[in-house]
Amino acid sequence: MNLWCCLWFNRKKEKEEEEEEEEENCNFFEPMNNDEDIFGKASDDGDESQPRNFEPNFFQDFAKESFGSWPVTRRSEGESSSVNAGLVPVSGPESPVADENRDSSHKRAKFYNEGNFDDLASSSKVKYSMDYEEFDVSHGPNNVACYDDFALGCIHEDGNCVENGEGNDSELEDQEVVRMDLTDDLLHMVFSFLDQTNLCRAARVCKQWRSASTHEDFWRSLNFENRDISEEQFEDMCRRYPNATALSISGPSIYSLVMKAISMLRNLEVLTLGRGQIGDAFFLALPECSMLRKLNISDSTLGNSIQEISVVHERLCHLELTKCRVMRIQVRCPQLKTMSLKRSNMAQVVLNCPLLHELDIGSCHKLPDAAIRAAATSCPQLVSLDMRNCTCVSDETLREIAQHCPNLGFLDASYCPNISLESVRLPMLTILRLHSCEGITSASMAAIAHSSMLEVLELDNCGLLTSVSLDLPRLQNIRLVYCRKLADLNLRAISLSSIQVSNCSVLHRINITSNSLQKLALQKQDSLTTLALQCQSLQEVDLSECESLANSVCDVFSDGGGCPMLKSLVLDNCESLTSVRFISTSLISLSLGGCRAITTLELTCPNLEKVILDGCDHLENASFCPVGLRSLNLGICPKLNILRIEAMLMVSLELKGCGGLSEASLNCPLLTSLDASFCSQLTDDCLSATTRACPLIESLILMSCPSIGLEGLCSLHWLPNLALLDLSYTFLVNLQPVFDSCSQLKVLKLQACKYLTDSSLEPLYKGGALPALQELDLSYGTLCQKAIEELLSCCTHLTRVSLNGCVNMHDLNWGYSRGKFPELPGISILSTASSYDNIHVSNEQPTRLLQNLNCVGCPNIRKVFIPSTANCSHLLFLNLSLSANLKEVDVACLNLCWLNLSNCSSLEVLKLDCPRLTNLFLQACNIDEEAVEAAISRCTMLETLDVRFCPKISSMSMGRLRAASSGLKRIYSSLSSSSA
């Protein structure tokens, strides 16, 4: 929606209205000359024909943020300077004056719905006219603001002025006109959400907004902090808003300003002063502010010549003299409730405040002990006393305070080295802070124990404290940090909900009784050996790096040990634990990471869902009977010998690397995945027992389990759902039990099974065994060429075959002669035709489902021939890399998209008919550029070609290669890693 705000004013009428308005409500947003005040009040002579010179005031920064780069044009003598001067439409370089002035002082803006509002700044070059100059909105907001009187009109880019919807009738007659009628009450409610900065900005929109923004409801609080304001401007502001209730002033001129405020603002309730010098007269005149409730003075010098100042006020309730400089101060305020003298350097304080509740004299270093005592004891209603860093305070003063202030509930005596609380009794105390109090010892606990109402106790860095023994029924929070000599902690606190104990290097015994404590963290307590807990609600415990913790800690967290609700226990890096036994019906999570000394682990936790054993290198005997675990990883326990698991919900178990495991008893009826790789001691009996107890296993990995034999394979008939079987690196000779019982097997891995004979896989490709098999891995095996050829020919249902490192594999020839494989020793010889196009095929082959064929590192393979008649339409990935003797590759596969011939150093002939090939890798191949160019010419979808380290292909040939395949996007050569 394009927005045109059309405001036209009658010069003569507005001039009269402006004079009337100024008498009632001075506009402080107007600029002023030397005779004007901050609110734009006219000078006595009333001459408005002269240009006005603006003086800086505290609203200047507001205007700078709001206005763009609008230069001020001074009017000539006799020209009207009314705020609402008539606008002149701008057209071209000249600005003819409008023929008719319209009275629109009460007219509201019209909004025309025309397209997208976002187009206003881009498609419509809206210009503003101020007197006789034009300003483009696109100039931005970061320029000098205009303070002279001005009026805004909206000029369309063609120069025609739209005046209250009547300017260009031909363009607007079909547009919908929406009138926005903001009543004064509604505007008042909206402005109530704005701060004073935004109120100043809103005042520049129109006359109605200006009037609404100056309402005294929005200016109850006057804030002149960090503002350079003259006395005249300040006095004007006080005159305009005599009912202001809050005032803030800071700076060197605060004394003169605040004296004016006292005489003019009779309703002040809050007065804030800072960073200046306040003379004696202020404190003498202070009683004149009869409504004052709160006085804040900070970082100031109090008084002129006399050494003592007096603060006397009948109704003052809150007094803050923070970081003030004065010798002596006397306060006589019968209604005063809170007082703060923090960081002030007075040497004497006299208080006559019978109702004072809170007193803060923290960091008043010059106050002597006697002055503190006299000040505090003169306030019998005192509830809170903060005297931290008052180094002169003694026990005698505390005893006097305890006698005269029976209701004292908060005491902060931190950094007071002379107090020990000897014979101090504070029965109503609820919060006590004693940080870095060198005099606090174990004897001080007797005094603290008398504070039966105590809820918060902080004893950080009390260097002489050796033991803490307290029975406080209301205690909720206790802190003991950096208590270097603390050795014994005994707490009986039924309501205790938070405890922080850290860096107590000699703490060796902890006894806690609480019904509310839910979380306990005692990390890095190196000397902790004994822990006793009676915590009925405790749910989380963290004892990480408590290196001296004994095995007896297990009894604390077992059923009957005092923590019946415990759910999470962390014992990471507790290196003294050797035998861990837990019997808990509530425990859900247990972490023993880094507990290298544990040899025995027995968990009887039916609800245990998570256990961490990382770094338990010496674990030998583990029992999980019963547990609620769904998965368990014991592959990081290489010395594990005996394992017992009873987990009704477990679905995954990893024993990878448990080379010493010789006895395993598993009762996991829902187990679907078992990884026993490198369990060299795992026997057939153990495997048989496992398959009977876990009939739902679908994935079984027995790689490098040399003890598994024919009897173990026969037990696989207990696993009707077995889909993945890994027997790599075993000494198996006969796989017949696998063929007979694993009818649902989809993946079979037989890497490096050196003892399999050529006939071991005959049931697979002759007997039709394993009809669901999709993936077969025979890498690094000893099968002969004929067995491999028959396997690839007959097992057409295979989708992934890996023959990596097969030394007996020679040419990969899928071309037929009369429907039969060539029967020649060693290398299969092709017919005289060099391309599959010249081979006559009498019998069509069955369709192969093969998608991925890996023949990496086959040293004796010399030629690969896959014609289109081989029916390999599903082949997508072919990897022949590292085949050093491979010389010729002739492949015609319709859907092949990825071919890797890297490091085939003998490659000389490359023939490709693969229209969908996208990635071809020829890195370090001894092939010339002509052969590559011919090969890729029929690969129309090729995107990536890697010819790095090819000695016969130079960087100058990249253009030819790119021309050979129009879709080529990236060529990798030895001189540049990437070519787009």
ABEGO torsion letter per residue (X at the ends): XBBBBBBBBBAAAAAAAAAAAAAABBBAABBBBAABBAAGBBBAAGBAABBBBBBBBAAAAAAAAABBBBBBBBBBBGBBABABBBBBBBBEABBBBBABBBBAAABBBBBBBBEBAAAAAAABBBBBBBEABBBBAAAEAABBBBABBBBBBBBBAAGBBBBGGAABAAAAAABBBBBBBBBAAAAAAAAAABBAAAAAAAAAABAAAAAAAABAAAAABBBABGBBBBAAAAAAAAAABAABABBBBBEAAAAAAAAAAAAABAABABBBBBGBBBBAAAAAAAAABAABABBBBBGBBBEAABABBBBBBAABABBBBBGBBBABBBBBBAABABBBABGBABABBBBBBAABABBBABGBAABBAAAAAAAAAABAABABBBABGBAABBAAAAAAAAAABAABABBBABGBAABAGBGBBBAABABBBBBGBAABBAAAAAAAAABAABABBBABGBAABABBBBBBAABABBBBBGBAABABBBBBBAABABBBBBGBAABABBBBBBAABABBBBBGBAABABBBBBBAABABBBABGBAABBAAAAAAABBGAGBAABABBBABGBAABABBBBBBAABABBBABGBAABABBBBBBAABABBBABGBAABABBBBOBBABABBBAAABAABABBBBBBAABABBBABGBAABABBBBBBAABABBBABGBAABBAAAAAAAAAABAABABBBABGBAABBAAAAAAAAABAABABBBABGBABABAAAAAAABAABABBBABGBAABBAAAAAAAAAAGBGAABABBBABGBABBAAAAAAAAAABAABABBBABGBAABBBBBABBBGGBBBBBBGBBBBBABABAAABBBABBBBBBABABBBBBGBAABABBBBBAAAGBAABABBBABGBAABABBBBBBAABABBBABGBAABABBBBBBAABABBBABGBBBBAAAAAAAAAABAABABBBABGBAABBAAAAAAAAAABAABABBBBAABABBX
